[in-house]
Amino acid sequence: MIEVIFTDASGATMAAQVEPGGRIMDLADEIDAPVSFSCRSASCGICRVQVEHGHALLKPAAEDERDVLDALGASGAERLACQARVGSGEGVIRLRAG
């Protein structure tokens, strides 16, 4: 099982475990994590999160997510929570929200 830890701007954290294939935005909704969103379809970029640890535990970004991240000039450590899905394995993913 993979644990996902969200950190907000004040440094407060929220954590939960997620099954492989789970979408980061769905988990954020479940635990009321501080991830802003609007479209949920990889077109606005509002749900961009910084992956501080565990990037390899996420499935690779699909083309539509990569296109939005490229257009935003995002770093290689950023993902869209509405599109990022947890891969398989065990470990911890640390995300910093907006």
A tleap script that builds the chain and sets N, CA, C and O, in Angstrom:
source leaprc.protein.ff14SB
mol = sequence {
  NMET ILE GLU VAL ILE PHE THR ASP ALA SER
  GLY ALA THR MET ALA ALA GLN VAL GLU PRO
  GLY GLY ARG ILE MET ASP LEU ALA ASP GLU
  ILE ASP ALA PRO VAL SER PHE SER CYS ARG
  SER ALA SER CYS GLY ILE CYS ARG VAL GLN
  VAL GLU HIE GLY HIE ALA LEU LEU LYS PRO
  ALA ALA GLU ASP GLU ARG ASP VAL LEU ASP
  ALA LEU GLY ALA SER GLY ALA GLU ARG LEU
  ALA CYS GLN ALA ARG VAL GLY SER GLY GLU
  GLY VAL ILE ARG LEU ARG ALA CGLY
}
set mol.1.N position { 0.858 -1.176 0.000 }
set mol.1.CA position { 0.000 0.000 0.000 }
set mol.1.C position { 0.907 1.243 0.000 }
set mol.1.O position { 2.008 1.232 0.550 }
set mol.2.N position { 0.421 2.279 -0.615 }
set mol.2.CA position { 1.172 3.531 -0.706 }
set mol.2.C position { 0.474 4.584 0.146 }
set mol.2.O position { -0.746 4.741 0.083 }
set mol.3.N position { 1.261 5.304 0.945 }
set mol.3.CA position { 0.743 6.399 1.742 }
set mol.3.C position { 1.008 7.698 0.992 }
set mol.3.O position { 2.108 7.913 0.483 }
set mol.4.N position { 0.004 8.559 0.924 }
set mol.4.CA position { 0.153 9.863 0.297 }
set mol.4.C position { 0.006 10.911 1.385 }
set mol.4.O position { -0.972 10.913 2.132 }
set mol.5.N position { 0.987 11.802 1.470 }
set mol.5.CA position { 0.980 12.870 2.469 }
set mol.5.C position { 0.907 14.205 1.742 }
set mol.5.O position { 1.764 14.515 0.914 }
set mol.6.N position { -0.106 14.987 2.049 }
set mol.6.CA position { -0.276 16.322 1.487 }
set mol.6.C position { 0.218 17.341 2.517 }
set mol.6.O position { -0.083 17.215 3.704 }
set mol.7.N position { 0.966 18.339 2.077 }
set mol.7.CA position { 1.394 19.427 2.944 }
set mol.7.C position { 0.855 20.727 2.364 }
set mol.7.O position { 0.993 20.989 1.169 }
set mol.8.N position { 0.233 21.549 3.227 }
set mol.8.CA position { -0.295 22.814 2.732 }
set mol.8.C position { 0.715 23.941 2.947 }
set mol.8.O position { 1.817 23.705 3.442 }
set mol.9.N position { 0.342 25.149 2.581 }
set mol.9.CA position { 1.243 26.297 2.645 }
set mol.9.C position { 1.712 26.603 4.068 }
set mol.9.O position { 2.795 27.160 4.251 }
set mol.10.N position { 0.915 26.247 5.076 }
set mol.10.CA position { 1.299 26.511 6.468 }
set mol.10.C position { 2.181 25.419 7.052 }
set mol.10.O position { 2.705 25.567 8.156 }
set mol.11.N position { 2.350 24.312 6.311 }
set mol.11.CA position { 3.146 23.187 6.795 }
set mol.11.C position { 2.319 22.080 7.414 }
set mol.11.O position { 2.860 21.039 7.788 }
set mol.12.N position { 1.009 22.287 7.528 }
set mol.12.CA position { 0.134 21.245 8.074 }
set mol.12.C position { 0.061 20.086 7.088 }
set mol.12.O position { 0.104 20.294 5.876 }
set mol.13.N position { -0.050 18.870 7.605 }
set mol.13.CA position { -0.098 17.689 6.747 }
set mol.13.C position { -1.380 16.892 6.955 }
set mol.13.O position { -2.009 16.938 8.013 }
set mol.14.N position { -1.740 16.165 5.909 }
set mol.14.CA position { -2.855 15.215 5.926 }
set mol.14.C position { -2.360 13.998 5.177 }
set mol.14.O position { -1.668 14.128 4.167 }
set mol.15.N position { -2.709 12.813 5.661 }
set mol.15.CA position { -2.214 11.600 5.017 }
set mol.15.C position { -3.292 10.534 4.940 }
set mol.15.O position { -4.226 10.504 5.742 }
set mol.16.N position { -3.138 9.661 3.953 }
set mol.16.CA position { -4.030 8.516 3.792 }
set mol.16.C position { -3.347 7.493 2.898 }
set mol.16.O position { -2.428 7.815 2.144 }
set mol.17.N position { -3.807 6.274 2.997 }
set mol.17.CA position { -3.287 5.231 2.127 }
set mol.17.C position { -4.200 5.087 0.922 }
set mol.17.O position { -5.408 5.313 1.005 }
set mol.18.N position { -3.601 4.706 -0.201 }
set mol.18.CA position { -4.358 4.607 -1.441 }
set mol.18.C position { -3.977 3.330 -2.180 }
set mol.18.O position { -2.828 2.890 -2.146 }
set mol.19.N position { -4.948 2.759 -2.833 }
set mol.19.CA position { -4.738 1.559 -3.645 }
set mol.19.C position { -4.040 1.929 -4.954 }
set mol.19.O position { -4.175 3.062 -5.417 }
set mol.20.N position { -3.306 1.009 -5.553 }
set mol.20.CA position { -2.709 1.270 -6.866 }
set mol.20.C position { -3.774 1.682 -7.872 }
set mol.20.O position { -4.869 1.120 -7.894 }
set mol.21.N position { -3.453 2.650 -8.690 }
set mol.21.CA position { -4.378 3.141 -9.705 }
set mol.21.C position { -5.243 4.290 -9.231 }
set mol.21.O position { -5.907 4.937 -10.042 }
set mol.22.N position { -5.250 4.559 -7.924 }
set mol.22.CA position { -6.070 5.643 -7.384 }
set mol.22.C position { -5.584 7.002 -7.863 }
set mol.22.O position { -4.384 7.238 -8.007 }
set mol.23.N position { -6.539 7.887 -8.105 }
set mol.23.CA position { -6.213 9.226 -8.582 }
set mol.23.C position { -5.959 10.137 -7.388 }
set mol.23.O position { -6.709 10.106 -6.412 }
set mol.24.N position { -4.909 10.946 -7.458 }
set mol.24.CA position { -4.527 11.835 -6.366 }
set mol.24.C position { -5.676 12.793 -6.016 }
set mol.24.O position { -5.921 13.040 -4.835 }
set mol.25.N position { -6.372 13.328 -7.001 }
set mol.25.CA position { -7.471 14.270 -6.728 }
set mol.25.C position { -8.594 13.599 -5.965 }
set mol.25.O position { -9.194 14.217 -5.086 }
set mol.26.N position { -8.895 12.346 -6.280 }
set mol.26.CA position { -9.945 11.623 -5.558 }
set mol.26.C position { -9.570 11.453 -4.089 }
set mol.26.O position { -10.411 11.609 -3.204 }
set mol.27.N position { -8.305 11.135 -3.837 }
set mol.27.CA position { -7.833 11.003 -2.461 }
set mol.27.C position { -7.894 12.348 -1.748 }
set mol.27.O position { -8.306 12.417 -0.590 }
set mol.28.N position { -7.487 13.414 -2.425 }
set mol.28.CA position { -7.550 14.753 -1.834 }
set mol.28.C position { -8.984 15.095 -1.440 }
set mol.28.O position { -9.215 15.664 -0.374 }
set mol.29.N position { -9.941 14.754 -2.289 }
set mol.29.CA position { -11.350 14.987 -1.967 }
set mol.29.C position { -11.771 14.188 -0.735 }
set mol.29.O position { -12.453 14.708 0.148 }
set mol.30.N position { -11.361 12.925 -0.684 }
set mol.30.CA position { -11.740 12.043 0.427 }
set mol.30.C position { -11.304 12.574 1.771 }
set mol.30.O position { -12.064 12.518 2.737 }
set mol.31.N position { -10.080 13.094 1.848 }
set mol.31.CA position { -9.541 13.530 3.136 }
set mol.31.C position { -9.543 15.047 3.292 }
set mol.31.O position { -8.964 15.579 4.239 }
set mol.32.N position { -10.193 15.740 2.366 }
set mol.32.CA position { -10.292 17.200 2.392 }
set mol.32.C position { -8.910 17.857 2.411 }
set mol.32.O position { -8.669 18.810 3.152 }
set mol.33.N position { -8.015 17.328 1.584 }
set mol.33.CA position { -6.668 17.890 1.468 }
set mol.33.C position { -6.731 19.213 0.703 }
set mol.33.O position { -7.653 19.435 -0.082 }
set mol.34.N position { -5.764 20.079 0.930 }
set mol.34.CA position { -5.792 21.426 0.361 }
set mol.34.C position { -5.332 21.503 -1.093 }
set mol.34.O position { -4.343 22.172 -1.395 }
set mol.35.N position { -6.038 20.827 -1.989 }
set mol.35.CA position { -5.699 20.867 -3.407 }
set mol.35.C position { -6.817 21.596 -4.140 }
set mol.35.O position { -7.961 21.140 -4.157 }
set mol.36.N position { -6.478 22.728 -4.743 }
set mol.36.CA position { -7.468 23.485 -5.508 }
set mol.36.C position { -7.731 22.773 -6.831 }
set mol.36.O position { -6.862 22.075 -7.354 }
set mol.37.N position { -8.923 22.953 -7.361 }
set mol.37.CA position { -9.237 22.350 -8.645 }
set mol.37.C position { -10.334 23.140 -9.325 }
set mol.37.O position { -11.007 23.961 -8.701 }
set mol.38.N position { -10.505 22.889 -10.592 }
set mol.38.CA position { -11.580 23.503 -11.350 }
set mol.38.C position { -12.127 22.498 -12.355 }
set mol.38.O position { -13.256 22.030 -12.211 }
set mol.39.N position { -11.334 22.162 -13.375 }
set mol.39.CA position { -11.855 21.382 -14.501 }
set mol.39.C position { -11.846 19.876 -14.315 }
set mol.39.O position { -12.744 19.198 -14.815 }
set mol.40.N position { -10.877 19.338 -13.625 }
set mol.40.CA position { -10.667 17.888 -13.457 }
set mol.40.C position { -10.425 17.160 -14.775 }
set mol.40.O position { -10.626 15.949 -14.864 }
set mol.41.N position { -9.999 17.889 -15.785 }
set mol.41.CA position { -9.788 17.246 -17.087 }
set mol.41.C position { -8.465 17.632 -17.746 }
set mol.41.O position { -8.339 17.560 -18.968 }
set mol.42.N position { -7.498 18.032 -16.961 }
set mol.42.CA position { -6.162 18.400 -17.473 }
set mol.42.C position { -6.220 19.540 -18.478 }
set mol.42.O position { -5.549 19.500 -19.509 }
set mol.43.N position { -7.026 20.557 -18.177 }
set mol.43.CA position { -7.031 21.694 -19.088 }
set mol.43.C position { -6.759 23.027 -18.400 }
set mol.43.O position { -6.459 24.008 -19.079 }
set mol.44.N position { -6.855 23.094 -17.071 }
set mol.44.CA position { -6.661 24.389 -16.408 }
set mol.44.C position { -5.370 24.483 -15.605 }
set mol.44.O position { -4.798 25.569 -15.509 }
set mol.45.N position { -4.892 23.393 -15.028 }
set mol.45.CA position { -3.647 23.402 -14.267 }
set mol.45.C position { -3.771 23.898 -12.843 }
set mol.45.O position { -2.758 24.021 -12.155 }
set mol.46.N position { -4.971 24.187 -12.376 }
set mol.46.CA position { -5.156 24.712 -11.020 }
set mol.46.C position { -4.762 23.687 -9.961 }
set mol.46.O position { -4.341 24.069 -8.869 }
set mol.47.N position { -4.888 22.420 -10.252 }
set mol.47.CA position { -4.612 21.367 -9.265 }
set mol.47.C position { -3.147 20.925 -9.252 }
set mol.47.O position { -2.828 19.844 -8.758 }
set mol.48.N position { -2.269 21.748 -9.788 }
set mol.48.CA position { -0.845 21.387 -9.843 }
set mol.48.C position { -0.287 21.213 -8.430 }
set mol.48.O position { -0.498 22.057 -7.560 }
set mol.49.N position { 0.425 20.111 -8.218 }
set mol.49.CA position { 1.071 19.829 -6.936 }
set mol.49.C position { 2.546 19.539 -7.173 }
set mol.49.O position { 2.936 19.057 -8.236 }
set mol.50.N position { 3.354 19.838 -6.171 }
set mol.50.CA position { 4.792 19.558 -6.202 }
set mol.50.C position { 5.006 18.191 -5.571 }
set mol.50.O position { 4.582 17.963 -4.438 }
set mol.51.N position { 5.651 17.285 -6.280 }
set mol.51.CA position { 5.955 15.958 -5.735 }
set mol.51.C position { 7.315 16.074 -5.051 }
set mol.51.O position { 8.350 16.151 -5.712 }
set mol.52.N position { 7.299 16.085 -3.720 }
set mol.52.CA position { 8.527 16.253 -2.950 }
set mol.52.C position { 9.254 14.935 -2.720 }
set mol.52.O position { 10.467 14.916 -2.508 }
set mol.53.N position { 8.512 13.841 -2.761 }
set mol.53.CA position { 9.110 12.520 -2.515 }
set mol.53.C position { 8.180 11.468 -3.115 }
set mol.53.O position { 6.958 11.603 -3.063 }
set mol.54.N position { 8.769 10.431 -3.679 }
set mol.54.CA position { 7.982 9.313 -4.173 }
set mol.54.C position { 7.483 9.447 -5.595 }
set mol.54.O position { 6.512 8.796 -5.980 }
set mol.55.N position { 8.141 10.287 -6.378 }
set mol.55.CA position { 7.710 10.499 -7.772 }
set mol.55.C position { 7.611 9.170 -8.532 }
set mol.55.O position { 6.715 8.993 -9.357 }
set mol.56.N position { 8.514 8.253 -8.258 }
set mol.56.CA position { 8.532 6.962 -8.961 }
set mol.56.C position { 7.331 6.086 -8.608 }
set mol.56.O position { 7.059 5.107 -9.302 }
set mol.57.N position { 6.610 6.426 -7.536 }
set mol.57.CA position { 5.432 5.660 -7.143 }
set mol.57.C position { 4.172 6.111 -7.875 }
set mol.57.O position { 3.105 5.524 -7.696 }
set mol.58.N position { 4.293 7.152 -8.698 }
set mol.58.CA position { 3.175 7.617 -9.520 }
set mol.58.C position { 3.310 7.057 -10.927 }
set mol.58.O position { 4.419 6.893 -11.434 }
set mol.59.N position { 2.193 6.768 -11.547 }
set mol.59.CA position { 2.224 6.348 -12.947 }
set mol.59.C position { 2.712 7.521 -13.793 }
set mol.59.O position { 2.466 8.672 -13.432 }
set mol.60.N position { 3.387 7.264 -14.895 }
set mol.60.CA position { 3.858 8.359 -15.761 }
set mol.60.C position { 2.688 9.218 -16.251 }
set mol.60.O position { 1.572 8.733 -16.437 }
set mol.61.N position { 2.973 10.483 -16.451 }
set mol.61.CA position { 1.950 11.419 -16.936 }
set mol.61.C position { 1.548 11.061 -18.363 }
set mol.61.O position { 2.394 10.746 -19.201 }
set mol.62.N position { 0.249 11.114 -18.624 }
set mol.62.CA position { -0.267 10.905 -19.977 }
set mol.62.C position { -0.003 12.164 -20.801 }
set mol.62.O position { 0.357 13.210 -20.260 }
set mol.63.N position { -0.186 12.048 -22.101 }
set mol.63.CA position { 0.119 13.151 -23.014 }
set mol.63.C position { -0.639 14.427 -22.678 }
set mol.63.O position { -0.052 15.509 -22.711 }
set mol.64.N position { -1.929 14.334 -22.353 }
set mol.64.CA position { -2.691 15.556 -22.067 }
set mol.64.C position { -2.187 16.253 -20.811 }
set mol.64.O position { -2.156 17.483 -20.761 }
set mol.65.N position { -1.790 15.489 -19.796 }
set mol.65.CA position { -1.215 16.091 -18.588 }
set mol.65.C position { 0.129 16.738 -18.906 }
set mol.65.O position { 0.402 17.855 -18.469 }
set mol.66.N position { 0.963 16.041 -19.662 }
set mol.66.CA position { 2.277 16.602 -20.029 }
set mol.66.C position { 2.112 17.895 -20.820 }
set mol.66.O position { 2.860 18.850 -20.607 }
set mol.67.N position { 1.151 17.935 -21.723 }
set mol.67.CA position { 0.919 19.140 -22.522 }
set mol.67.C position { 0.590 20.340 -21.637 }
set mol.67.O position { 1.127 21.428 -21.844 }
set mol.68.N position { -0.293 20.146 -20.647 }
set mol.68.CA position { -0.661 21.243 -19.748 }
set mol.68.C position { 0.533 21.654 -18.899 }
set mol.68.O position { 0.800 22.845 -18.741 }
set mol.69.N position { 1.251 20.685 -18.351 }
set mol.69.CA position { 2.419 21.007 -17.534 }
set mol.69.C position { 3.472 21.752 -18.350 }
set mol.69.O position { 4.078 22.703 -17.857 }
set mol.70.N position { 3.692 21.331 -19.587 }
set mol.70.CA position { 4.643 22.028 -20.463 }
set mol.70.C position { 4.191 23.460 -20.726 }
set mol.70.O position { 5.005 24.382 -20.683 }
set mol.71.N position { 2.907 23.655 -20.995 }
set mol.71.CA position { 2.373 24.995 -21.266 }
set mol.71.C position { 2.518 25.911 -20.053 }
set mol.71.O position { 2.673 27.123 -20.199 }
set mol.72.N position { 2.468 25.327 -18.860 }
set mol.72.CA position { 2.607 26.107 -17.630 }
set mol.72.C position { 4.064 26.319 -17.230 }
set mol.72.O position { 4.348 27.054 -16.285 }
set mol.73.N position { 4.988 25.678 -17.945 }
set mol.73.CA position { 6.397 25.773 -17.590 }
set mol.73.C position { 6.702 25.075 -16.274 }
set mol.73.O position { 7.599 25.487 -15.538 }
set mol.74.N position { 5.960 24.025 -15.986 }
set mol.74.CA position { 6.111 23.297 -14.725 }
set mol.74.C position { 7.443 22.561 -14.671 }
set mol.74.O position { 8.006 22.166 -15.692 }
set mol.75.N position { 7.926 22.392 -13.446 }
set mol.75.CA position { 9.152 21.623 -13.252 }
set mol.75.C position { 8.839 20.139 -13.431 }
set mol.75.O position { 7.671 19.751 -13.440 }
set mol.76.N position { 9.851 19.325 -13.570 }
set mol.76.CA position { 9.663 17.887 -13.720 }
set mol.76.C position { 9.083 17.224 -12.489 }
set mol.76.O position { 8.647 16.074 -12.550 }
set mol.77.N position { 9.073 17.940 -11.365 }
set mol.77.CA position { 8.549 17.384 -10.115 }
set mol.77.C position { 7.095 17.761 -9.877 }
set mol.77.O position { 6.541 17.440 -8.826 }
set mol.78.N position { 6.468 18.436 -10.833 }
set mol.78.CA position { 5.079 18.837 -10.656 }
set mol.78.C position { 4.152 17.914 -11.444 }
set mol.78.O position { 4.493 17.418 -12.518 }
set mol.79.N position { 2.973 17.703 -10.871 }
set mol.79.CA position { 1.942 16.895 -11.520 }
set mol.79.C position { 0.594 17.561 -11.335 }
set mol.79.O position { 0.432 18.426 -10.474 }
set mol.80.N position { -0.375 17.155 -12.144 }
set mol.80.CA position { -1.746 17.611 -11.979 }
set mol.80.C position { -2.471 16.567 -11.136 }
set mol.80.O position { -2.549 15.400 -11.521 }
set mol.81.N position { -2.996 16.980 -9.996 }
set mol.81.CA position { -3.660 16.041 -9.089 }
set mol.81.C position { -4.866 15.377 -9.734 }
set mol.81.O position { -5.220 14.251 -9.383 }
set mol.82.N position { -5.505 16.077 -10.687 }
set mol.82.CA position { -6.683 15.489 -11.337 }
set mol.82.C position { -6.312 14.364 -12.283 }
set mol.82.O position { -7.177 13.577 -12.669 }
set mol.83.N position { -5.056 14.270 -12.661 }
set mol.83.CA position { -4.623 13.255 -13.622 }
set mol.83.C position { -3.650 12.239 -13.036 }
set mol.83.O position { -3.613 11.092 -13.482 }
set mol.84.N position { -2.868 12.642 -12.049 }
set mol.84.CA position { -1.842 11.761 -11.478 }
set mol.84.C position { -2.484 10.572 -10.778 }
set mol.84.O position { -3.393 10.723 -9.962 }
set mol.85.N position { -1.989 9.389 -11.117 }
set mol.85.CA position { -2.482 8.157 -10.514 }
set mol.85.C position { -1.327 7.428 -9.840 }
set mol.85.O position { -0.187 7.453 -10.305 }
set mol.86.N position { -1.660 6.781 -8.732 }
set mol.86.CA position { -0.672 6.031 -7.973 }
set mol.86.C position { -0.362 4.736 -8.712 }
set mol.86.O position { -1.261 4.062 -9.216 }
set mol.87.N position { 0.916 4.401 -8.769 }
set mol.87.CA position { 1.338 3.148 -9.379 }
set mol.87.C position { 1.263 2.017 -8.371 }
set mol.87.O position { 0.470 2.061 -7.431 }
set mol.88.N position { 2.080 1.021 -8.569 }
set mol.88.CA position { 2.086 -0.114 -7.642 }
set mol.88.C position { 3.320 -0.043 -6.761 }
set mol.88.O position { 4.237 0.742 -7.002 }
set mol.89.N position { 3.320 -0.866 -5.752 }
set mol.89.CA position { 4.452 -0.925 -4.845 }
set mol.89.C position { 4.065 -0.451 -3.465 }
set mol.89.O position { 2.887 -0.348 -3.121 }
set mol.90.N position { 5.087 -0.166 -2.687 }
set mol.90.CA position { 4.885 0.330 -1.333 }
set mol.90.C position { 5.795 1.510 -1.118 }
set mol.90.O position { 6.883 1.587 -1.690 }
set mol.91.N position { 5.344 2.436 -0.284 }
set mol.91.CA position { 6.169 3.590 0.011 }
set mol.91.C position { 5.325 4.801 0.342 }
set mol.91.O position { 4.143 4.696 0.667 }
set mol.92.N position { 5.973 5.965 0.248 }
set mol.92.CA position { 5.331 7.223 0.612 }
set mol.92.C position { 5.491 8.223 -0.514 }
set mol.92.O position { 6.571 8.373 -1.085 }
set mol.93.N position { 4.404 8.902 -0.823 }
set mol.93.CA position { 4.428 10.018 -1.759 }
set mol.93.C position { 4.133 11.274 -0.969 }
set mol.93.O position { 3.109 11.357 -0.291 }
set mol.94.N position { 5.023 12.256 -1.050 }
set mol.94.CA position { 4.800 13.547 -0.371 }
set mol.94.C position { 4.493 14.608 -1.420 }
set mol.94.O position { 5.249 14.798 -2.372 }
set mol.95.N position { 3.370 15.292 -1.227 }
set mol.95.CA position { 2.933 16.324 -2.157 }
set mol.95.C position { 2.767 17.642 -1.434 }
set mol.95.O position { 2.276 17.683 -0.306 }
set mol.96.N position { 3.175 18.723 -2.083 }
set mol.96.CA position { 2.933 20.071 -1.547 }
set mol.96.C position { 1.894 20.723 -2.454 }
set mol.96.O position { 2.095 20.878 -3.658 }
set mol.97.N position { 0.791 21.093 -1.842 }
set mol.97.CA position { -0.298 21.717 -2.578 }
set mol.97.C position { -0.074 23.217 -2.704 }
set mol.97.O position { 0.497 23.868 -1.829 }
set mol.98.N position { -0.559 23.746 -3.856 }
set mol.98.CA position { -0.549 25.138 -4.218 }
set mol.98.C position { 0.026 26.044 -3.256 }
set mol.98.O position { 0.070 27.251 -3.494 }
savepdb mol mol.pdb
quit
